[in-house]
Amino acid sequence: MSKRQKEAVYLRYFENMSNEEIATVMRVKYQTATNLIHEALSSLRESFSLSSLTTLLIFLRLDSI
């Protein structure tokens, strides 16, 4: 995740700002702020899914020992 994506997610979920407010603070267009948040969440979902799968596979492997 890029620094800009992290900043957008922080502002959205920790500072409870709207996408319009985020765009103003970050000095970008509304659509850019929206895209940053969307891309960041997609990246997190992908990482979380891969991490969960890895954890499950390790657990299953340990269980069979």
All heavy atoms as a GROMACS GRO file, in nm:
protein
  531
    1MET      N    1   0.086  -0.117   0.000
    1MET     CA    2   0.000   0.000   0.000
    1MET      C    3   0.090   0.124   0.000
    1MET      O    4   0.186   0.130   0.077
    1MET     CB    5  -0.088  -0.004   0.125
    1MET     CG    6  -0.198   0.094   0.124
    1MET     SD    7  -0.313   0.092   0.266
    1MET     CE    8  -0.293  -0.062   0.344
    2SER      N    9   0.056   0.221  -0.084
    2SER     CA   10   0.138   0.342  -0.093
    2SER      C   11   0.113   0.435   0.026
    2SER      O   12   0.015   0.419   0.100
    2SER     CB   13   0.105   0.417  -0.223
    2SER     OG   14  -0.022   0.480  -0.213
    3LYS      N   15   0.202   0.531   0.042
    3LYS     CA   16   0.187   0.628   0.152
    3LYS      C   17   0.056   0.706   0.138
    3LYS      O   18  -0.012   0.731   0.237
    3LYS     CB   19   0.305   0.726   0.153
    3LYS     CG   20   0.434   0.668   0.207
    3LYS     CD   21   0.548   0.766   0.198
    3LYS     CE   22   0.529   0.880   0.295
    3LYS     NZ   23   0.645   0.970   0.302
    4ARG      N   24   0.021   0.740   0.015
    4ARG     CA   25  -0.103   0.816  -0.009
    4ARG      C   26  -0.225   0.731   0.026
    4ARG      O   27  -0.322   0.781   0.082
    4ARG     CB   28  -0.109   0.862  -0.155
    4ARG     CG   29   0.004   0.953  -0.197
    4ARG     CD   30  -0.006   1.091  -0.138
    4ARG     NE   31  -0.102   1.169  -0.215
    4ARG     CZ   32  -0.145   1.288  -0.180
    4ARG    NH1   33  -0.100   1.345  -0.071
    4ARG    NH2   34  -0.233   1.350  -0.251
    5GLN      N   35  -0.220   0.604  -0.008
    5GLN     CA   36  -0.331   0.515   0.026
    5GLN      C   37  -0.344   0.502   0.177
    5GLN      O   38  -0.455   0.506   0.231
    5GLN     CB   39  -0.310   0.378  -0.037
    5GLN     CG   40  -0.326   0.376  -0.188
    5GLN     CD   41  -0.286   0.244  -0.250
    5GLN    OE1   42  -0.209   0.168  -0.192
    5GLN    NE2   43  -0.336   0.218  -0.369
    6LYS      N   44  -0.230   0.486   0.246
    6LYS     CA   45  -0.233   0.476   0.393
    6LYS      C   46  -0.292   0.602   0.454
    6LYS      O   47  -0.373   0.596   0.546
    6LYS     CB   48  -0.092   0.454   0.448
    6LYS     CG   49  -0.038   0.316   0.421
    6LYS     CD   50   0.104   0.305   0.473
    6LYS     CE   51   0.167   0.173   0.434
    6LYS     NZ   52   0.307   0.163   0.476
    7GLU      N   53  -0.251   0.717   0.401
    7GLU     CA   54  -0.302   0.844   0.452
    7GLU      C   55  -0.453   0.853   0.432
    7GLU      O   56  -0.526   0.892   0.524
    7GLU     CB   57  -0.232   0.959   0.381
    7GLU     CG   58  -0.278   1.096   0.426
    7GLU     CD   59  -0.211   1.211   0.353
    7GLU    OE1   60  -0.135   1.188   0.258
    7GLU    OE2   61  -0.237   1.326   0.393
    8ALA      N   62  -0.500   0.817   0.314
    8ALA     CA   63  -0.643   0.823   0.285
    8ALA      C   64  -0.723   0.730   0.377
    8ALA      O   65  -0.827   0.768   0.430
    8ALA     CB   66  -0.668   0.789   0.138
    9VAL      N   67  -0.673   0.609   0.397
    9VAL     CA   68  -0.742   0.514   0.485
    9VAL      C   69  -0.740   0.564   0.630
    9VAL      O   70  -0.841   0.556   0.701
    9VAL     CB   71  -0.677   0.373   0.476
    9VAL    CG1   72  -0.726   0.281   0.586
    9VAL    CG2   73  -0.707   0.313   0.339
   10TYR      N   74  -0.628   0.619   0.673
   10TYR     CA   75  -0.620   0.674   0.809
   10TYR      C   76  -0.724   0.785   0.827
   10TYR      O   77  -0.798   0.785   0.927
   10TYR     CB   78  -0.479   0.729   0.836
   10TYR     CG   79  -0.469   0.798   0.970
   10TYR    CD1   80  -0.454   0.724   1.087
   10TYR    CD2   81  -0.481   0.935   0.980
   10TYR    CE1   82  -0.449   0.786   1.211
   10TYR    CE2   83  -0.476   0.998   1.104
   10TYR     CZ   84  -0.460   0.924   1.218
   10TYR     OH   85  -0.457   0.986   1.340
   11LEU      N   86  -0.728   0.876   0.733
   11LEU     CA   87  -0.823   0.987   0.743
   11LEU      C   88  -0.967   0.936   0.742
   11LEU      O   89  -1.052   0.986   0.817
   11LEU     CB   90  -0.801   1.087   0.630
   11LEU     CG   91  -0.669   1.164   0.634
   11LEU    CD1   92  -0.650   1.246   0.507
   11LEU    CD2   93  -0.661   1.254   0.757
   12ARG      N   94  -0.994   0.837   0.661
   12ARG     CA   95  -1.131   0.785   0.648
   12ARG      C   96  -1.175   0.710   0.773
   12ARG      O   97  -1.284   0.732   0.826
   12ARG     CB   98  -1.140   0.693   0.525
   12ARG     CG   99  -1.276   0.631   0.503
   12ARG     CD  100  -1.375   0.738   0.458
   12ARG     NE  101  -1.505   0.681   0.436
   12ARG     CZ  102  -1.602   0.683   0.529
   12ARG    NH1  103  -1.582   0.740   0.645
   12ARG    NH2  104  -1.718   0.629   0.502
   13TYR      N  105  -1.091   0.619   0.822
   13TYR     CA  106  -1.136   0.529   0.927
   13TYR      C  107  -1.091   0.567   1.068
   13TYR      O  108  -1.152   0.522   1.165
   13TYR     CB  109  -1.096   0.385   0.894
   13TYR     CG  110  -1.170   0.336   0.772
   13TYR    CD1  111  -1.110   0.333   0.647
   13TYR    CD2  112  -1.303   0.297   0.782
   13TYR    CE1  113  -1.180   0.292   0.535
   13TYR    CE2  114  -1.374   0.256   0.671
   13TYR     CZ  115  -1.313   0.254   0.548
   13TYR     OH  116  -1.382   0.214   0.437
   14PHE      N  117  -0.986   0.646   1.081
   14PHE     CA  118  -0.940   0.686   1.214
   14PHE      C  119  -0.980   0.829   1.247
   14PHE      O  120  -0.997   0.862   1.364
   14PHE     CB  121  -0.788   0.667   1.228
   14PHE     CG  122  -0.748   0.523   1.228
   14PHE    CD1  123  -0.715   0.458   1.110
   14PHE    CD2  124  -0.746   0.451   1.346
   14PHE    CE1  125  -0.680   0.324   1.110
   14PHE    CE2  126  -0.712   0.316   1.347
   14PHE     CZ  127  -0.679   0.253   1.228
   15GLU      N  128  -0.994   0.912   1.145
   15GLU     CA  129  -1.037   1.050   1.167
   15GLU      C  130  -1.183   1.071   1.124
   15GLU      O  131  -1.236   1.181   1.137
   15GLU     CB  132  -0.946   1.146   1.089
   15GLU     CG  133  -0.802   1.146   1.136
   15GLU     CD  134  -0.783   1.194   1.280
   15GLU    OE1  135  -0.862   1.278   1.325
   15GLU    OE2  136  -0.690   1.144   1.346
   16ASN      N  137  -1.245   0.964   1.075
   16ASN     CA  138  -1.387   0.965   1.035
   16ASN      C  139  -1.421   1.076   0.937
   16ASN      O  140  -1.527   1.139   0.947
   16ASN     CB  141  -1.478   0.972   1.158
   16ASN     CG  142  -1.464   0.850   1.245
   16ASN    OD1  143  -1.463   0.739   1.196
   16ASN    ND2  144  -1.449   0.872   1.374
   17MET      N  145  -1.333   1.101   0.841
   17MET     CA  146  -1.357   1.204   0.741
   17MET      C  147  -1.431   1.144   0.621
   17MET      O  148  -1.415   1.027   0.590
   17MET     CB  149  -1.225   1.264   0.692
   17MET     CG  150  -1.154   1.348   0.792
   17MET     SD  151  -1.010   1.424   0.713
   17MET     CE  152  -0.954   1.528   0.845
   18SER      N  153  -1.508   1.228   0.556
   18SER     CA  154  -1.574   1.188   0.432
   18SER      C  155  -1.472   1.193   0.319
   18SER      O  156  -1.365   1.254   0.333
   18SER     CB  157  -1.690   1.283   0.401
   18SER     OG  158  -1.638   1.411   0.367
   19ASN      N  159  -1.508   1.133   0.207
   19ASN     CA  160  -1.418   1.137   0.092
   19ASN      C  161  -1.397   1.281   0.044
   19ASN      O  162  -1.288   1.316  -0.001
   19ASN     CB  163  -1.473   1.051  -0.022
   19ASN     CG  164  -1.463   0.903   0.009
   19ASN    OD1  165  -1.429   0.863   0.121
   19ASN    ND2  166  -1.493   0.820  -0.088
   20GLU      N  167  -1.498   1.364   0.055
   20GLU     CA  168  -1.485   1.505   0.018
   20GLU      C  169  -1.382   1.575   0.108
   20GLU      O  170  -1.299   1.651   0.060
   20GLU     CB  171  -1.619   1.575   0.027
   20GLU     CG  172  -1.715   1.537  -0.082
   20GLU     CD  173  -1.850   1.607  -0.070
   20GLU    OE1  174  -1.863   1.698   0.014
   20GLU    OE2  175  -1.941   1.568  -0.145
   21GLU      N  176  -1.391   1.549   0.239
   21GLU     CA  177  -1.296   1.609   0.333
   21GLU      C  178  -1.153   1.559   0.307
   21GLU      O  179  -1.057   1.636   0.313
   21GLU     CB  180  -1.336   1.579   0.477
   21GLU     CG  181  -1.466   1.646   0.519
   21GLU     CD  182  -1.518   1.597   0.652
   21GLU    OE1  183  -1.513   1.474   0.677
   21GLU    OE2  184  -1.565   1.681   0.731
   22ILE      N  185  -1.142   1.431   0.278
   22ILE     CA  186  -1.011   1.372   0.250
   22ILE      C  187  -0.951   1.437   0.125
   22ILE      O  188  -0.833   1.472   0.124
   22ILE     CB  189  -1.022   1.219   0.232
   22ILE    CG1  190  -1.062   1.155   0.365
   22ILE    CG2  191  -0.893   1.160   0.179
   22ILE    CD1  192  -1.105   1.010   0.355
   23ALA      N  193  -1.033   1.456   0.024
   23ALA     CA  194  -0.985   1.520  -0.099
   23ALA      C  195  -0.932   1.660  -0.069
   23ALA      O  196  -0.826   1.700  -0.119
   23ALA     CB  197  -1.097   1.526  -0.202
   24THR      N  198  -1.001   1.732   0.015
   24THR     CA  199  -0.958   1.868   0.052
   24THR      C  200  -0.827   1.865   0.128
   24THR      O  201  -0.733   1.938   0.096
   24THR     CB  202  -1.067   1.938   0.136
   24THR    OG1  203  -1.188   1.943   0.060
   24THR    CG2  204  -1.024   2.078   0.174
   25VAL      N  205  -0.818   1.779   0.229
   25VAL     CA  206  -0.697   1.771   0.312
   25VAL      C  207  -0.577   1.726   0.228
   25VAL      O  208  -0.466   1.780   0.244
   25VAL     CB  209  -0.719   1.673   0.430
   25VAL    CG1  210  -0.589   1.640   0.501
   25VAL    CG2  211  -0.820   1.731   0.529
   26MET      N  212  -0.598   1.630   0.141
   26MET     CA  213  -0.488   1.576   0.061
   26MET      C  214  -0.462   1.657  -0.066
   26MET      O  215  -0.368   1.628  -0.140
   26MET     CB  216  -0.517   1.429   0.025
   26MET     CG  217  -0.519   1.337   0.146
   26MET     SD  218  -0.549   1.164   0.102
   26MET     CE  219  -0.392   1.123   0.026
   27ARG      N  220  -0.549   1.756  -0.090
   27ARG     CA  221  -0.537   1.843  -0.208
   27ARG      C  222  -0.541   1.764  -0.338
   27ARG      O  223  -0.455   1.776  -0.426
   27ARG     CB  224  -0.411   1.928  -0.201
   27ARG     CG  225  -0.413   2.023  -0.084
   27ARG     CD  226  -0.291   2.109  -0.081
   27ARG     NE  227  -0.300   2.197   0.036
   27ARG     CZ  228  -0.201   2.270   0.079
   27ARG    NH1  229  -0.085   2.268   0.017
   27ARG    NH2  230  -0.217   2.347   0.185
   28VAL      N  231  -0.642   1.676  -0.344
   28VAL     CA  232  -0.666   1.597  -0.466
   28VAL      C  233  -0.814   1.609  -0.501
   28VAL      O  234  -0.894   1.660  -0.422
   28VAL     CB  235  -0.628   1.448  -0.447
   28VAL    CG1  236  -0.480   1.432  -0.420
   28VAL    CG2  237  -0.710   1.383  -0.336
   29LYS      N  238  -0.850   1.560  -0.618
   29LYS     CA  239  -0.991   1.558  -0.657
   29LYS      C  240  -1.065   1.452  -0.577
   29LYS      O  241  -1.005   1.356  -0.528
   29LYS     CB  242  -1.004   1.528  -0.807
   29LYS     CG  243  -0.948   1.638  -0.894
   29LYS     CD  244  -0.964   1.603  -1.040
   29LYS     CE  245  -0.907   1.714  -1.125
   29LYS     NZ  246  -0.919   1.686  -1.268
   30TYR      N  247  -1.196   1.472  -0.567
   30TYR     CA  248  -1.281   1.377  -0.495
   30TYR      C  249  -1.261   1.234  -0.547
   30TYR      O  250  -1.246   1.141  -0.469
   30TYR     CB  251  -1.428   1.419  -0.509
   30TYR     CG  252  -1.525   1.316  -0.456
   30TYR    CD1  253  -1.557   1.313  -0.320
   30TYR    CD2  254  -1.583   1.222  -0.540
   30TYR    CE1  255  -1.646   1.219  -0.271
   30TYR    CE2  256  -1.670   1.127  -0.492
   30TYR     CZ  257  -1.701   1.126  -0.357
   30TYR     OH  258  -1.788   1.031  -0.308
   31GLN      N  259  -1.261   1.219  -0.680
   31GLN     CA  260  -1.248   1.086  -0.739
   31GLN      C  261  -1.114   1.022  -0.705
   31GLN      O  262  -1.104   0.902  -0.684
   31GLN     CB  263  -1.268   1.091  -0.891
   31GLN     CG  264  -1.278   0.953  -0.954
   31GLN     CD  265  -1.394   0.871  -0.899
   31GLN    OE1  266  -1.507   0.921  -0.894
   31GLN    NE2  267  -1.369   0.749  -0.855
   32THR      N  268  -1.009   1.103  -0.697
   32THR     CA  269  -0.877   1.051  -0.661
   32THR      C  270  -0.878   0.998  -0.518
   32THR      O  271  -0.824   0.890  -0.491
   32THR     CB  272  -0.769   1.160  -0.678
   32THR    OG1  273  -0.771   1.206  -0.814
   32THR    CG2  274  -0.631   1.109  -0.641
   33ALA      N  275  -0.939   1.072  -0.427
   33ALA     CA  276  -0.949   1.027  -0.288
   33ALA      C  277  -1.027   0.896  -0.280
   33ALA      O  278  -0.987   0.802  -0.211
   33ALA     CB  279  -1.016   1.134  -0.202
   34THR      N  280  -1.136   0.889  -0.353
   34THR     CA  281  -1.217   0.768  -0.357
   34THR      C  282  -1.136   0.650  -0.411
   34THR      O  283  -1.140   0.540  -0.356
   34THR     CB  284  -1.343   0.790  -0.443
   34THR    OG1  285  -1.418   0.898  -0.386
   34THR    CG2  286  -1.430   0.666  -0.449
   35ASN      N  287  -1.061   0.674  -0.518
   35ASN     CA  288  -0.979   0.569  -0.578
   35ASN      C  289  -0.870   0.522  -0.483
   35ASN      O  290  -0.841   0.402  -0.474
   35ASN     CB  291  -0.917   0.616  -0.709
   35ASN     CG  292  -1.018   0.633  -0.820
   35ASN    OD1  293  -1.131   0.588  -0.810
   35ASN    ND2  294  -0.977   0.701  -0.924
   36LEU      N  295  -0.806   0.615  -0.412
   36LEU     CA  296  -0.701   0.578  -0.316
   36LEU      C  297  -0.755   0.484  -0.210
   36LEU      O  298  -0.694   0.383  -0.176
   36LEU     CB  299  -0.641   0.703  -0.251
   36LEU     CG  300  -0.548   0.786  -0.338
   36LEU    CD1  301  -0.520   0.921  -0.270
   36LEU    CD2  302  -0.417   0.713  -0.363
   37ILE      N  303  -0.872   0.517  -0.156
   37ILE     CA  304  -0.933   0.434  -0.052
   37ILE      C  305  -0.971   0.298  -0.109
   37ILE      O  306  -0.943   0.194  -0.048
   37ILE     CB  307  -1.054   0.505   0.010
   37ILE    CG1  308  -1.007   0.630   0.085
   37ILE    CG2  309  -1.131   0.411   0.102
   37ILE    CD1  310  -1.118   0.724   0.124
   38HIS      N  311  -1.032   0.298  -0.226
   38HIS     CA  312  -1.073   0.172  -0.289
   38HIS      C  313  -0.952   0.081  -0.316
   38HIS      O  314  -0.956  -0.038  -0.285
   38HIS     CB  315  -1.147   0.201  -0.420
   38HIS     CG  316  -1.179   0.078  -0.497
   38HIS    ND1  317  -1.281  -0.008  -0.462
   38HIS    CD2  318  -1.122   0.024  -0.607
   38HIS    CE1  319  -1.284  -0.109  -0.547
   38HIS    NE2  320  -1.188  -0.092  -0.636
   39GLU      N  321  -0.847   0.137  -0.371
   39GLU     CA  322  -0.727   0.058  -0.401
   39GLU      C  323  -0.662   0.005  -0.275
   39GLU      O  324  -0.615  -0.110  -0.271
   39GLU     CB  325  -0.628   0.142  -0.481
   39GLU     CG  326  -0.676   0.172  -0.623
   39GLU     CD  327  -0.598   0.284  -0.690
   39GLU    OE1  328  -0.497   0.331  -0.633
   39GLU    OE2  329  -0.639   0.324  -0.801
   40ALA      N  330  -0.660   0.086  -0.171
   40ALA     CA  331  -0.601   0.043  -0.043
   40ALA      C  332  -0.681  -0.073   0.017
   40ALA      O  333  -0.623  -0.171   0.062
   40ALA     CB  334  -0.596   0.160   0.055
   41LEU      N  335  -0.813  -0.061   0.015
   41LEU     CA  336  -0.897  -0.167   0.071
   41LEU      C  337  -0.887  -0.295  -0.012
   41LEU      O  338  -0.885  -0.405   0.044
   41LEU     CB  339  -1.043  -0.121   0.081
   41LEU     CG  340  -1.068  -0.007   0.180
   41LEU    CD1  341  -1.214   0.035   0.176
   41LEU    CD2  342  -1.026  -0.045   0.320
   42SER      N  343  -0.876  -0.281  -0.142
   42SER     CA  344  -0.856  -0.399  -0.229
   42SER      C  345  -0.725  -0.468  -0.195
   42SER      O  346  -0.718  -0.591  -0.187
   42SER     CB  347  -0.857  -0.358  -0.376
   42SER     OG  348  -0.985  -0.313  -0.413
   43SER      N  349  -0.622  -0.388  -0.174
   43SER     CA  350  -0.491  -0.442  -0.138
   43SER      C  351  -0.496  -0.515  -0.004
   43SER      O  352  -0.441  -0.624   0.011
   43SER     CB  353  -0.388  -0.329  -0.133
   43SER     OG  354  -0.265  -0.375  -0.087
   44LEU      N  355  -0.565  -0.455   0.092
   44LEU     CA  356  -0.579  -0.519   0.224
   44LEU      C  357  -0.657  -0.650   0.214
   44LEU      O  358  -0.620  -0.748   0.276
   44LEU     CB  359  -0.648  -0.424   0.322
   44LEU     CG  360  -0.564  -0.309   0.373
   44LEU    CD1  361  -0.650  -0.212   0.453
   44LEU    CD2  362  -0.448  -0.360   0.457
   45ARG      N  363  -0.765  -0.647   0.136
   45ARG     CA  364  -0.845  -0.770   0.119
   45ARG      C  365  -0.761  -0.881   0.059
   45ARG      O  366  -0.768  -0.995   0.102
   45ARG     CB  367  -0.966  -0.742   0.030
   45ARG     CG  368  -1.084  -0.691   0.105
   45ARG     CD  369  -1.208  -0.687   0.015
   45ARG     NE  370  -1.286  -0.574   0.054
   45ARG     CZ  371  -1.291  -0.457  -0.009
   45ARG    NH1  372  -1.225  -0.439  -0.119
   45ARG    NH2  373  -1.364  -0.359   0.037
   46GLU      N  374  -0.684  -0.846  -0.043
   46GLU     CA  375  -0.600  -0.945  -0.109
   46GLU      C  376  -0.496  -1.001  -0.012
   46GLU      O  377  -0.476  -1.122  -0.005
   46GLU     CB  378  -0.531  -0.882  -0.229
   46GLU     CG  379  -0.454  -0.980  -0.313
   46GLU     CD  380  -0.395  -0.913  -0.436
   46GLU    OE1  381  -0.471  -0.846  -0.508
   46GLU    OE2  382  -0.273  -0.929  -0.457
   47SER      N  383  -0.432  -0.915   0.065
   47SER     CA  384  -0.331  -0.958   0.162
   47SER      C  385  -0.394  -1.043   0.271
   47SER      O  386  -0.339  -1.145   0.310
   47SER     CB  387  -0.263  -0.837   0.226
   47SER     OG  388  -0.190  -0.766   0.129
   48PHE      N  389  -0.510  -1.000   0.319
   48PHE     CA  390  -0.578  -1.073   0.425
   48PHE      C  391  -0.618  -1.211   0.376
   48PHE      O  392  -0.601  -1.309   0.445
   48PHE     CB  393  -0.701  -0.995   0.474
   48PHE     CG  394  -0.773  -1.064   0.586
   48PHE    CD1  395  -0.718  -1.066   0.713
   48PHE    CD2  396  -0.893  -1.126   0.564
   48PHE    CE1  397  -0.785  -1.131   0.816
   48PHE    CE2  398  -0.960  -1.190   0.666
   48PHE     CZ  399  -0.906  -1.192   0.793
   49SER      N  400  -0.668  -1.220   0.256
   49SER     CA  401  -0.711  -1.349   0.202
   49SER      C  402  -0.593  -1.443   0.189
   49SER      O  403  -0.600  -1.559   0.226
   49SER     CB  404  -0.775  -1.330   0.064
   49SER     OG  405  -0.892  -1.255   0.076
   50LEU      N  406  -0.481  -1.393   0.138
   50LEU     CA  407  -0.361  -1.475   0.123
   50LEU      C  408  -0.308  -1.517   0.260
   50LEU      O  409  -0.273  -1.632   0.281
   50LEU     CB  410  -0.254  -1.399   0.045
   50LEU     CG  411  -0.124  -1.474   0.018
   50LEU    CD1  412  -0.152  -1.603  -0.058
   50LEU    CD2  413  -0.028  -1.386  -0.060
   51SER      N  414  -0.308  -1.425   0.355
   51SER     CA  415  -0.260  -1.454   0.489
   51SER      C  416  -0.349  -1.559   0.556
   51SER      O  417  -0.300  -1.651   0.621
   51SER     CB  418  -0.259  -1.325   0.572
   51SER     OG  419  -0.227  -1.352   0.705
   52SER      N  420  -0.479  -1.543   0.541
   52SER     CA  421  -0.572  -1.639   0.601
   52SER      C  422  -0.553  -1.778   0.543
   52SER      O  423  -0.556  -1.877   0.615
   52SER     CB  424  -0.716  -1.594   0.578
   52SER     OG  425  -0.739  -1.472   0.644
   53LEU      N  426  -0.534  -1.784   0.412
   53LEU     CA  427  -0.512  -1.912   0.347
   53LEU      C  428  -0.383  -1.976   0.395
   53LEU      O  429  -0.380  -2.096   0.426
   53LEU     CB  430  -0.509  -1.894   0.194
   53LEU     CG  431  -0.487  -2.020   0.112
   53LEU    CD1  432  -0.596  -2.122   0.138
   53LEU    CD2  433  -0.482  -1.985  -0.036
   54THR      N  434  -0.278  -1.899   0.406
   54THR     CA  435  -0.149  -1.949   0.454
   54THR      C  436  -0.163  -2.003   0.597
   54THR      O  437  -0.115  -2.112   0.628
   54THR     CB  438  -0.042  -1.839   0.450
   54THR    OG1  439  -0.033  -1.791   0.315
   54THR    CG2  440   0.093  -1.890   0.495
   55THR      N  441  -0.230  -1.927   0.682
   55THR     CA  442  -0.252  -1.970   0.821
   55THR      C  443  -0.330  -2.100   0.826
   55THR      O  444  -0.296  -2.192   0.901
   55THR     CB  445  -0.327  -1.860   0.900
   55THR    OG1  446  -0.250  -1.741   0.895
   55THR    CG2  447  -0.349  -1.902   1.044
   56LEU      N  448  -0.433  -2.110   0.745
   56LEU     CA  449  -0.514  -2.232   0.741
   56LEU      C  450  -0.430  -2.352   0.696
   56LEU      O  451  -0.437  -2.459   0.756
   56LEU     CB  452  -0.634  -2.214   0.647
   56LEU     CG  453  -0.724  -2.335   0.628
   56LEU    CD1  454  -0.785  -2.379   0.760
   56LEU    CD2  455  -0.831  -2.304   0.525
   57LEU      N  456  -0.350  -2.333   0.592
   57LEU     CA  457  -0.268  -2.443   0.542
   57LEU      C  458  -0.166  -2.487   0.647
   57LEU      O  459  -0.143  -2.607   0.665
   57LEU     CB  460  -0.197  -2.401   0.412
   57LEU     CG  461  -0.288  -2.385   0.291
   57LEU    CD1  462  -0.210  -2.328   0.174
   57LEU    CD2  463  -0.356  -2.516   0.255
   58ILE      N  464  -0.105  -2.392   0.718
   58ILE     CA  465  -0.010  -2.427   0.824
   58ILE      C  466  -0.081  -2.503   0.935
   58ILE      O  467  -0.032  -2.605   0.983
   58ILE     CB  468   0.060  -2.300   0.879
   58ILE    CG1  469   0.154  -2.244   0.772
   58ILE    CG2  470   0.136  -2.331   1.008
   58ILE    CD1  471   0.211  -2.108   0.805
   59PHE      N  472  -0.198  -2.455   0.974
   59PHE     CA  473  -0.275  -2.521   1.078
   59PHE      C  474  -0.309  -2.664   1.038
   59PHE      O  475  -0.294  -2.758   1.117
   59PHE     CB  476  -0.404  -2.443   1.108
   59PHE     CG  477  -0.493  -2.511   1.207
   59PHE    CD1  478  -0.462  -2.510   1.342
   59PHE    CD2  479  -0.607  -2.577   1.165
   59PHE    CE1  480  -0.544  -2.574   1.435
   59PHE    CE2  481  -0.689  -2.641   1.255
   59PHE     CZ  482  -0.658  -2.639   1.391
   60LEU      N  483  -0.355  -2.683   0.916
   60LEU     CA  484  -0.391  -2.817   0.869
   60LEU      C  485  -0.271  -2.908   0.863
   60LEU      O  486  -0.278  -3.026   0.896
   60LEU     CB  487  -0.459  -2.809   0.733
   60LEU     CG  488  -0.597  -2.744   0.732
   60LEU    CD1  489  -0.648  -2.727   0.590
   60LEU    CD2  490  -0.696  -2.824   0.816
   61ARG      N  491  -0.158  -2.852   0.823
   61ARG     CA  492  -0.035  -2.933   0.816
   61ARG      C  493   0.010  -2.974   0.956
   61ARG      O  494   0.048  -3.088   0.980
   61ARG     CB  495   0.075  -2.856   0.745
   61ARG     CG  496   0.199  -2.937   0.728
   61ARG     CD  497   0.297  -2.868   0.634
   61ARG     NE  498   0.421  -2.940   0.632
   61ARG     CZ  499   0.458  -3.023   0.536
   61ARG    NH1  500   0.378  -3.045   0.435
   61ARG    NH2  501   0.573  -3.084   0.541
   62LEU      N  502   0.005  -2.882   1.052
   62LEU     CA  503   0.043  -2.913   1.189
   62LEU      C  504  -0.053  -3.014   1.252
   62LEU      O  505  -0.012  -3.098   1.330
   62LEU     CB  506   0.049  -2.786   1.275
   62LEU     CG  507   0.163  -2.689   1.242
   62LEU    CD1  508   0.147  -2.563   1.326
   62LEU    CD2  509   0.299  -2.753   1.267
   63ASP      N  510  -0.179  -3.003   1.215
   63ASP     CA  511  -0.279  -3.093   1.269
   63ASP      C  512  -0.257  -3.237   1.222
   63ASP      O  513  -0.293  -3.331   1.291
   63ASP     CB  514  -0.418  -3.044   1.227
   63ASP     CG  515  -0.527  -3.113   1.306
   63ASP    OD1  516  -0.510  -3.128   1.429
   63ASP    OD2  517  -0.630  -3.150   1.245
   64SER      N  518  -0.197  -3.254   1.105
   64SER     CA  519  -0.179  -3.388   1.051
   64SER      C  520  -0.050  -3.455   1.102
   64SER      O  521  -0.027  -3.570   1.074
   64SER     CB  522  -0.176  -3.383   0.897
   64SER     OG  523  -0.063  -3.311   0.853
   65ILE      N  524   0.030  -3.380   1.177
   65ILE     CA  525   0.158  -3.436   1.228
   65ILE      C  526   0.131  -3.524   1.349
   65ILE      O  527   0.052  -3.509   1.430
   65ILE     CB  528   0.257  -3.323   1.264
   65ILE    CG1  529   0.297  -3.252   1.136
   65ILE    CG2  530   0.378  -3.378   1.335
   65ILE    CD1  531   0.388  -3.134   1.158
   0.00000   0.00000   0.00000
